[in-house]
Amino acid sequence: MDRSKENSPVAGPIEEESTVMMDSTDKSCYWNGKRFDEGTVVCDRGTAYECSLGQWVKRKEPC
């Protein structure tokens, strides 16, 4: 991730299922200034991140 460009927040892996309140806001994510849709997975140095509700969630499995 290039921190000099627009990026969405990154969260750690989610260990268990949880309930999330949904709203009508844009749920896309940004990575190095590029917009990605909800559910998109990107890889950075062997780590996979999934766009979820406007933030990147670190996945347990590597890419």
PyRosetta script that sets phi, psi and omega in degrees:
from pyrosetta import init, pose_from_sequence

init()
pose = pose_from_sequence("MDRSKENSPVAGPIEEESTVMMDSTDKSCYWNGKRFDEGTVVCDRGTAYECSLGQWVKRKEPC")
pose.set_psi(1, 130.3)
pose.set_omega(1, 178.0)
pose.set_phi(2, -92.1)
pose.set_psi(2, 106.1)
pose.set_omega(2, -174.8)
pose.set_phi(3, -69.0)
pose.set_psi(3, -10.8)
pose.set_omega(3, 177.5)
pose.set_phi(4, -81.2)
pose.set_psi(4, -8.2)
pose.set_omega(4, -179.8)
pose.set_phi(5, -111.8)
pose.set_psi(5, 166.5)
pose.set_omega(5, -179.7)
pose.set_phi(6, -65.4)
pose.set_psi(6, 128.5)
pose.set_omega(6, 178.5)
pose.set_phi(7, -140.9)
pose.set_psi(7, 145.2)
pose.set_omega(7, 174.7)
pose.set_phi(8, -81.3)
pose.set_psi(8, 160.9)
pose.set_omega(8, 178.3)
pose.set_phi(9, -60.3)
pose.set_psi(9, 155.9)
pose.set_omega(9, 177.3)
pose.set_phi(10, -116.8)
pose.set_psi(10, 131.6)
pose.set_omega(10, 176.9)
pose.set_phi(11, -112.6)
pose.set_psi(11, 156.4)
pose.set_omega(11, 177.1)
pose.set_phi(12, -72.2)
pose.set_psi(12, 174.5)
pose.set_omega(12, 179.5)
pose.set_phi(13, -62.9)
pose.set_psi(13, 145.9)
pose.set_omega(13, 177.8)
pose.set_phi(14, -89.4)
pose.set_psi(14, 122.3)
pose.set_omega(14, -174.6)
pose.set_phi(15, -81.6)
pose.set_psi(15, -26.6)
pose.set_omega(15, -178.3)
pose.set_phi(16, -145.9)
pose.set_psi(16, 165.3)
pose.set_omega(16, 178.9)
pose.set_phi(17, -67.3)
pose.set_psi(17, 146.8)
pose.set_omega(17, 177.1)
pose.set_phi(18, -144.0)
pose.set_psi(18, 161.4)
pose.set_omega(18, 178.0)
pose.set_phi(19, -94.9)
pose.set_psi(19, 134.1)
pose.set_omega(19, -178.0)
pose.set_phi(20, -123.6)
pose.set_psi(20, 132.8)
pose.set_omega(20, 175.4)
pose.set_phi(21, -76.9)
pose.set_psi(21, 127.1)
pose.set_omega(21, -179.8)
pose.set_phi(22, -99.3)
pose.set_psi(22, 145.1)
pose.set_omega(22, 173.0)
pose.set_phi(23, -133.7)
pose.set_psi(23, -176.2)
pose.set_omega(23, -174.5)
pose.set_phi(24, -92.6)
pose.set_psi(24, 11.8)
pose.set_omega(24, -180.0)
pose.set_phi(25, -71.1)
pose.set_psi(25, 162.8)
pose.set_omega(25, 178.2)
pose.set_phi(26, -65.0)
pose.set_psi(26, 126.4)
pose.set_omega(26, -177.2)
pose.set_phi(27, -105.0)
pose.set_psi(27, 13.7)
pose.set_omega(27, 178.6)
pose.set_phi(28, -75.1)
pose.set_psi(28, 163.7)
pose.set_omega(28, -179.4)
pose.set_phi(29, -122.6)
pose.set_psi(29, 160.3)
pose.set_omega(29, 176.3)
pose.set_phi(30, -120.1)
pose.set_psi(30, 136.8)
pose.set_omega(30, 177.9)
pose.set_phi(31, -137.0)
pose.set_psi(31, 116.3)
pose.set_omega(31, -178.9)
pose.set_phi(32, 52.8)
pose.set_psi(32, 40.3)
pose.set_omega(32, 175.9)
pose.set_phi(33, 83.6)
pose.set_psi(33, -2.4)
pose.set_omega(33, 179.1)
pose.set_phi(34, -103.1)
pose.set_psi(34, 141.5)
pose.set_omega(34, 180.0)
pose.set_phi(35, -88.7)
pose.set_psi(35, 136.0)
pose.set_omega(35, 177.7)
pose.set_phi(36, -127.8)
pose.set_psi(36, 144.5)
pose.set_omega(36, 179.9)
pose.set_phi(37, -77.1)
pose.set_psi(37, 158.8)
pose.set_omega(37, 174.2)
pose.set_phi(38, -49.8)
pose.set_psi(38, 133.3)
pose.set_omega(38, 177.9)
pose.set_phi(39, 92.5)
pose.set_psi(39, -11.5)
pose.set_omega(39, 179.4)
pose.set_phi(40, -68.6)
pose.set_psi(40, 140.2)
pose.set_omega(40, 177.0)
pose.set_phi(41, -111.7)
pose.set_psi(41, 131.7)
pose.set_omega(41, 174.0)
pose.set_phi(42, -120.0)
pose.set_psi(42, 155.1)
pose.set_omega(42, 178.7)
pose.set_phi(43, -115.7)
pose.set_psi(43, 139.9)
pose.set_omega(43, 177.6)
pose.set_phi(44, -142.5)
pose.set_psi(44, 110.7)
pose.set_omega(44, 178.3)
pose.set_phi(45, 52.9)
pose.set_psi(45, 44.3)
pose.set_omega(45, 176.3)
pose.set_phi(46, 84.2)
pose.set_psi(46, -1.2)
pose.set_omega(46, 178.8)
pose.set_phi(47, -108.3)
pose.set_psi(47, 134.0)
pose.set_omega(47, 179.4)
pose.set_phi(48, -96.8)
pose.set_psi(48, 138.0)
pose.set_omega(48, 177.2)
pose.set_phi(49, -127.8)
pose.set_psi(49, 135.5)
pose.set_omega(49, 179.5)
pose.set_phi(50, -112.4)
pose.set_psi(50, 134.4)
pose.set_omega(50, 177.3)
pose.set_phi(51, -73.2)
pose.set_psi(51, 119.9)
pose.set_omega(51, -179.0)
pose.set_phi(52, -141.7)
pose.set_psi(52, 113.6)
pose.set_omega(52, 176.6)
pose.set_phi(53, 56.0)
pose.set_psi(53, 38.9)
pose.set_omega(53, 175.6)
pose.set_phi(54, 84.7)
pose.set_psi(54, 7.5)
pose.set_omega(54, 175.6)
pose.set_phi(55, -137.9)
pose.set_psi(55, 160.0)
pose.set_omega(55, 178.5)
pose.set_phi(56, -90.1)
pose.set_psi(56, 129.6)
pose.set_omega(56, 178.1)
pose.set_phi(57, -110.4)
pose.set_psi(57, 123.8)
pose.set_omega(57, 179.5)
pose.set_phi(58, -68.0)
pose.set_psi(58, 127.2)
pose.set_omega(58, -179.8)
pose.set_phi(59, -88.5)
pose.set_psi(59, 152.0)
pose.set_omega(59, -179.4)
pose.set_phi(60, -68.2)
pose.set_psi(60, -38.4)
pose.set_omega(60, -177.6)
pose.set_phi(61, -85.8)
pose.set_psi(61, 140.8)
pose.set_omega(61, 179.0)
pose.set_phi(62, -73.6)
pose.set_psi(62, 166.8)
pose.set_omega(62, 177.1)
pose.set_phi(63, -105.2)
pose.dump_pdb("model.pdb")
